[in-house]
Amino acid sequence: MTSPSPSRDWRGHLPRLEDLARRLGLDWSPVIFEAVPDSFMTEIAVYGLPVRMPHWSFGARYIYQLLQRHMGYSRLFEVVFPGNPGRAYLAASNGLADNTLVAAHVLGHADFSKNNLLFRRSQDQGSEHIIEHAASHARQIERDIEAHGFTAVEKVLDAALSLEQYIDLDRSLRRERYAEYLPAPPNASDDAFRARFATLDGEDKSVLHTRRERAPIPPHPEKDLLWFIATYAPDMESWERDIFLAVRAESFYFYPVYATQTMNEGWASYWHARLLREADFIPQDTYLDAIKCHSDVVRPVAAEEQIALAVNPYHLGFTLWEEIIKQGGVDAARQIMKEDDDFSFLRNNLTREMATDMGLFRYKRQANGPVKVLAEDIDELRETLLHDKYNFGAPRVAVAEVRGDGTLVLEHNSDIDKRGLDIDTARKVLGYVMHVWRRPVVLRTIDAAAKPVQVVADPAAA
C-alpha cells in the first residue's frame, strides 16, 4: 500500500485548522485549495491571475521570475486570490510541513480580505469572482485578435498596460462622463427694478439671455488615465475601449493587494504561527519543520546569503501585529485590520523603538532602493517605506487639458513625486497613448536633472 504524497497529506489537517481558526475568531469566505506544479505557480505570480489577457510584457516578467528562482532569491509557497469563494494555489513540490503552514497562512489572508474595508470596497464595486472575470477578459482579447489581427490588438494592449497604474481609487469603478456644461451662474443683480422689468410681460427675459457655457475637459486634473482615454478618445473603436476598461477593472482588483501588503502578509503570518502553535493535532516533527519554515518567511534577511532585504513585509507586518495584539488584544487588532491600509498602519503603529529593534534604520532611499538611513528619524523612515506605495509606485501624471485641435496634454506632478522622469521611457509610453488617442499627446515634466521638459508624440511625425 502506497502512502499519500506530501502534497495531499496537508489536506487531512485542513478541517481541524479551520475549526481552530473559527474558535479563535477568524471569519472568511470559503476557500478552494489546489496544489499545482511549480511552473504554473510561476505563471500565476507573473500574470497576477491564473488566466489573463496575453501580452509580451508578461513574458519578460516570467523570465525575471525564473532567474530569481534559479538564483535562490525567490520561492513561491502559495498564491491567494480573494473572493467568494477565494482560491489558493499551493506548490505541489512543497512538503507536508510547508503546505500545513501555507494552509494556515491562507486562512489569515482570507480573514483579512473578507473584513478589510479596502478589499470589501474593491470587491463590491468589481467582483468577488475575479478569476472568472479575468478569464472573460482573456476570451474577449482572443476574439479581438481573430477580428482585428494580433498586431492591432497588441498595440492597444501596449497602451492600456503601460497605464495600468493610472486609476483613481477615490472614484467609483463605474463612472459617468463629466457634466457637459458649467453650472449656471447665480443672478448677481438684486436690483428690484431690474427684476420687475425682466418680467413685465409675464416672461422671464433673463432666461432668454442666459448662455450655457461648455465645461472644459477635464474640469480638473484627471488621474484616471485609463477611464479618461476610454471615455474621451476622439476616434477610439468600441473594442479598443473595452480593452482599456478591462485593464482598468483588473487594476481596481489589484490595488488593495498592493496597498495592504505589509498588513496582509503580517496578519497571515501572525495567524499561521498562532494556529500552528495551538494545533495540538499536528505531529511534533511536522510542527517543528513548519516553524522552521515560518522563521525563514518572517526573518529580516535572506536565508543563506544573509543579504539585507529592502524590507521584508512579512517580518515587518508580523512584528507589528504581535506588538499590537500584545498591547491591545485581538479585538483591537481586528478593528485596525478592518479600517487601515499600509499608510495608516505604519504611521500609527511603527514606533522609533520598534524600528530600532528591527534594524530598520539601516535603510534609506537611494537610486536602487532603500539601503540605509543615516539619522534615526521615524517620520522619514515611515515615508521611505511607504514611498513606492503611492499610485502603485508610478509617477503622478494627470490629464491637464484637451486643446481645441484635440491634443491631449498630460502633466507630471514632480513637486509631489520629488523626481524627474526617464525621458526615453516617457517618450515610448506617449507613443503607445498616441496610437489610441489618434491626436498629438504632450507630457510636461522634468528630466533627471530637474530641468523642465515637454515630450511630444505627434501622429504627423510618426
Buried (B, 14 or more C-beta within 10 A) or exposed (E): EEEEEBBEBBBEBBEBBBEBBEEBEBEBBEBEBEBBEBEBBBBBBBBBBBBBBBBEEBEEBBEEBBEBBEEEEBBBBBBBBBBBBBBBBBBBBBBBBBBBBBBBBBBBBBBBBBBBEBBBBBBEEBBBBBBEBBBBBBEBBEEBBEEBEEEBBBBBBBBBBBBBBBBBBEEEBEEEEBEEEEEEEEEEEEEEEEEEEBEEEEEEEBEEEEEEEEEEBBEEBBBBBBBBBBBBBEEBBEBBBBBBBBBBBBBBBBBBBBBBBBBBBBBBBBBBBBBBEEBEEBEEEBBEBBBEBBEEBBBBEBEEEEEBBBBBBBBBBBBBBBBBBEEEEBEEBBEBBBEBBBBEBBBEBBEBEBBEEBEBBEBBBEEEBBEEBEEEBBEBBBBBBBBBBBBBEEBBBBBBBBEEEEBBBBBBBBEEBEBBBEBEEBBEBBBBBBBBBBBBBBBBBBBEEEEEBEBEBEEEEE
